[in-house]
Amino acid sequence: MAQAQDKFVLYSANICPFAQRAWLALLYKGVDFEILTCDLNDKQEFFTKAYAKALGHDPSSNGKVPILDHNGKFLTESLAIVRYLDLLFPDTKPLFPKKPIDRVAVELITEFAGGVVGGFYGVLSEKDDQKRQEKKKQLKGNCEISKEGPFYLGDQISFFEIATFPFVDRFIVNEFLFEKGQGMTLEECFEGNDRLKHWYEALKKQPFVQAVHAKIVKDSGEKTVYDFFIKQYKEYAKKR
């Protein structure tokens, strides 16, 4: 359980959907925290040192986000951080249902939707047009959401939303990175899947999501958060 005097620092990067998972969880639960923005292309010493001592760090990497510093104890890996925060604040907007079978259901849908992560980067990095089209179909198939809305658990935001939204929120970049018809538009993603569209639009209206978008716009100087995403992922695609 967290204490009133606890201090939280999040090491993040505005472009990174993994970091946004932890960022969203902190905001959703109303945790008071400091955010340190890290440059993933030119990694600062404070960032690399924090990563090296973080529980869950990859010894072959010199730094990944997110990193959570809780009273001098460092933790990395986005979903581990989200679970950790839910354990620290179990009574404040819990991310899992109380019934074990319902909790497992949330874990399973989140694991299944993990295909969104691989699919998103697969479409971005695939150079072969035919293979990219195949990956687009796979990505769309991984975006199915069951149950009544607006969220997976109805009116309750869960671990699934925190884990999945940052990637769906970046789907728009696919439309602008390739020749016409080669990328995936949001319309394609939502075609025949009104449930996913309703889910996405409901989350975009949430104050904690809008707070993340607002800070990214302020930091980047771009007109919208999507202008920032498109610009950054164009650079990412060039390097692949």
C-alpha positions as CSV (number, residue, x, y, z in Angstrom):
1,M,0.0,0.0,0.0
2,A,1.2,3.5,-0.8
3,Q,1.8,6.1,1.9
4,A,1.0,9.8,1.7
5,Q,4.7,10.8,1.7
6,D,5.6,8.4,-1.1
7,K,7.4,10.0,-4.1
8,F,6.9,8.8,-7.7
9,V,9.0,9.8,-10.7
10,L,8.1,8.5,-14.2
11,Y,10.8,8.3,-16.8
12,S,9.0,8.6,-20.1
13,A,9.2,9.6,-23.8
14,N,6.3,11.3,-25.5
15,I,6.5,9.1,-28.6
16,C,6.5,5.8,-26.8
17,P,3.2,3.9,-26.4
18,F,4.8,1.6,-23.8
19,A,5.6,4.6,-21.6
20,Q,2.2,6.0,-22.1
21,R,0.7,2.9,-20.4
22,A,2.4,3.9,-17.1
23,W,1.6,7.5,-17.6
24,L,-2.1,6.8,-18.1
25,A,-2.2,4.5,-15.1
26,L,-0.7,7.2,-12.8
27,L,-3.1,9.9,-14.0
28,Y,-6.1,7.6,-13.9
29,K,-5.4,6.7,-10.3
30,G,-4.8,10.3,-9.4
31,V,-1.2,9.7,-8.2
32,D,1.0,12.8,-7.6
33,F,4.1,12.2,-9.6
34,E,7.0,13.9,-11.4
35,I,7.6,13.1,-15.1
36,L,11.1,13.2,-16.7
37,T,11.1,13.2,-20.4
38,C,13.9,11.1,-21.9
39,D,15.5,11.4,-25.4
40,L,15.5,7.9,-26.8
41,N,17.9,8.9,-29.6
42,D,20.5,10.6,-27.4
43,K,20.1,9.0,-24.0
44,Q,21.0,11.1,-21.1
45,E,23.1,9.8,-18.2
46,F,20.4,10.2,-15.7
47,F,18.2,8.0,-17.9
48,T,20.7,5.2,-18.5
49,K,21.7,5.1,-14.8
50,A,18.1,4.8,-13.7
51,Y,17.5,2.0,-16.2
52,A,20.6,0.1,-15.2
53,K,19.3,-0.3,-11.6
54,A,15.6,-0.9,-12.5
55,L,14.0,-4.2,-11.6
56,G,13.2,-5.9,-14.9
57,H,15.9,-4.1,-17.0
58,D,17.4,-5.7,-20.1
59,P,21.2,-6.0,-19.6
60,S,21.7,-5.7,-23.3
61,S,20.0,-2.3,-23.5
62,N,21.3,1.1,-22.3
63,G,17.9,2.4,-21.6
64,K,14.2,1.9,-22.2
65,V,11.0,3.6,-21.0
66,P,9.0,3.6,-18.9
67,I,10.9,3.5,-15.7
68,L,9.1,4.2,-12.4
69,D,11.0,5.5,-9.4
70,H,9.1,4.9,-6.2
71,N,10.9,6.2,-3.2
72,G,14.3,5.3,-4.8
73,K,13.3,1.9,-6.0
74,F,13.3,1.6,-9.8
75,L,11.0,-0.6,-11.9
76,T,10.8,-1.0,-15.7
77,E,8.5,-2.8,-18.1
78,S,5.2,-1.1,-18.8
79,L,2.7,-3.7,-17.8
80,A,4.6,-4.6,-14.7
81,I,4.5,-0.9,-13.7
82,V,0.7,-0.8,-14.3
83,R,0.1,-3.9,-12.2
84,Y,2.4,-2.5,-9.5
85,L,0.4,0.7,-9.3
86,D,-2.8,-1.2,-9.0
87,L,-1.3,-3.2,-6.1
88,L,-0.2,0.1,-4.4
89,F,-3.6,1.7,-4.9
90,P,-6.1,-1.2,-4.8
91,D,-9.1,0.9,-3.7
92,T,-8.5,3.8,-6.0
93,K,-10.1,3.1,-9.4
94,P,-9.0,-0.6,-9.5
95,L,-7.9,-1.9,-12.9
96,F,-9.1,-5.4,-12.2
97,P,-12.5,-6.8,-11.1
98,K,-12.7,-8.5,-7.7
99,K,-13.9,-11.9,-8.9
100,P,-11.0,-14.1,-10.0
101,I,-12.7,-15.3,-13.1
102,D,-13.4,-11.7,-14.2
103,R,-9.8,-10.8,-13.5
104,V,-8.6,-13.6,-15.6
105,A,-10.9,-12.5,-18.4
106,V,-9.3,-9.0,-18.4
107,E,-5.8,-10.6,-18.4
108,L,-6.8,-12.9,-21.4
109,I,-8.3,-10.1,-23.5
110,T,-5.2,-8.0,-22.8
111,E,-2.9,-10.8,-23.8
112,F,-4.9,-11.5,-27.0
113,A,-4.8,-7.8,-27.8
114,G,-1.0,-7.9,-27.5
115,G,-1.2,-8.8,-31.2
116,V,-2.0,-5.1,-31.6
117,V,1.5,-4.2,-30.4
118,G,3.4,-6.6,-32.8
119,G,0.9,-5.8,-35.6
120,F,1.4,-2.1,-35.3
121,Y,5.2,-2.2,-35.5
122,G,5.0,-4.9,-38.1
123,V,3.0,-2.7,-40.5
124,L,5.3,0.2,-39.8
125,S,8.5,-1.7,-40.5
126,E,7.5,-4.0,-43.3
127,K,9.1,-3.0,-46.6
128,D,7.4,-5.5,-48.9
129,D,4.0,-4.2,-50.0
130,Q,2.3,-7.6,-50.2
131,K,3.5,-8.7,-46.8
132,R,2.4,-5.4,-45.4
133,Q,-1.1,-5.9,-46.7
134,E,-1.2,-9.3,-45.0
135,K,0.0,-7.8,-41.7
136,K,-2.7,-5.1,-42.0
137,K,-5.4,-7.9,-42.1
138,Q,-3.8,-9.6,-39.0
139,L,-3.7,-6.3,-37.2
140,K,-7.3,-5.6,-37.8
141,G,-8.2,-9.1,-36.6
142,N,-6.5,-8.5,-33.3
143,C,-8.6,-5.4,-32.7
144,E,-11.8,-7.2,-31.9
145,I,-13.4,-6.3,-28.5
146,S,-16.2,-8.3,-27.0
147,K,-18.8,-7.4,-24.4
148,E,-21.0,-4.3,-24.2
149,G,-19.4,-0.8,-23.9
150,P,-18.2,1.7,-23.8
151,F,-15.3,-0.2,-22.1
152,Y,-14.4,-3.8,-21.9
153,L,-16.0,-4.1,-18.4
154,G,-18.9,-1.8,-19.3
155,D,-18.5,1.5,-17.5
156,Q,-15.3,0.6,-15.7
157,I,-11.9,1.3,-17.2
158,S,-9.6,-1.6,-16.8
159,F,-6.1,-2.9,-17.3
160,F,-7.1,-3.7,-20.8
161,E,-7.8,-0.1,-21.7
162,I,-4.5,1.2,-20.2
163,A,-2.5,-1.5,-22.0
164,T,-4.1,-1.2,-25.4
165,F,-5.2,2.3,-26.0
166,P,-1.8,3.9,-26.6
167,F,-1.3,1.6,-29.6
168,V,-4.7,2.1,-31.1
169,D,-4.2,5.8,-30.6
170,R,-1.2,5.7,-32.9
171,F,-2.9,3.7,-35.8
172,I,-3.5,7.0,-37.6
173,V,0.2,7.2,-38.5
174,N,0.0,4.2,-40.8
175,E,-2.1,6.2,-43.2
176,F,0.6,8.8,-43.8
177,L,3.8,6.6,-43.9
178,F,3.2,4.7,-47.2
179,E,1.8,5.2,-50.7
180,K,-1.9,5.5,-50.8
181,G,-3.6,2.2,-50.0
182,Q,-0.5,0.7,-48.4
183,G,-1.0,2.0,-44.9
184,M,-3.9,1.3,-42.7
185,T,-6.4,4.2,-42.2
186,L,-8.5,4.5,-39.0
187,E,-11.5,3.9,-41.2
188,E,-10.1,0.6,-42.3
189,C,-9.3,-0.3,-38.7
190,F,-12.9,0.5,-37.6
191,E,-14.6,-0.9,-40.7
192,G,-17.2,-3.5,-39.5
193,N,-16.1,-3.0,-35.9
194,D,-18.3,-0.2,-34.4
195,R,-17.6,-1.7,-31.0
196,L,-13.9,-0.8,-31.3
197,K,-14.7,2.7,-32.7
198,H,-17.0,3.4,-29.8
199,W,-14.4,2.1,-27.3
200,Y,-11.7,4.4,-28.8
201,E,-13.8,7.5,-29.0
202,A,-15.0,7.0,-25.4
203,L,-11.4,6.8,-24.1
204,K,-10.3,9.8,-26.1
205,K,-12.8,11.9,-24.1
206,Q,-11.4,10.8,-20.7
207,P,-9.7,13.6,-18.8
208,F,-6.6,11.5,-18.0
209,V,-6.2,10.7,-21.8
210,Q,-6.7,14.3,-22.7
211,A,-4.1,15.4,-20.1
212,V,-1.5,13.2,-21.8
213,H,-2.4,14.5,-25.2
214,A,-2.2,18.1,-24.0
215,K,1.3,17.7,-22.5
216,I,2.6,16.1,-25.7
217,V,1.2,19.0,-27.8
218,K,2.8,21.5,-25.4
219,D,6.1,19.8,-25.3
220,S,6.3,19.3,-29.1
221,G,4.8,22.6,-30.3
222,E,2.8,20.6,-32.9
223,K,-0.8,21.6,-33.6
224,T,-2.2,18.2,-32.5
225,V,-0.9,15.1,-30.8
226,Y,-1.5,13.3,-34.1
227,D,0.7,15.7,-36.0
228,F,3.4,14.8,-33.5
229,F,2.9,11.1,-33.9
230,I,3.0,11.3,-37.7
231,K,6.2,13.3,-37.7
232,Q,8.0,11.1,-35.3
233,Y,6.9,7.8,-36.9
234,K,8.0,9.0,-40.3
235,E,11.5,9.3,-38.9
236,Y,11.1,5.9,-37.2
237,A,10.0,4.3,-40.5
238,K,13.0,5.7,-42.4
239,K,15.4,4.0,-40.0
240,R,13.8,0.6,-40.3
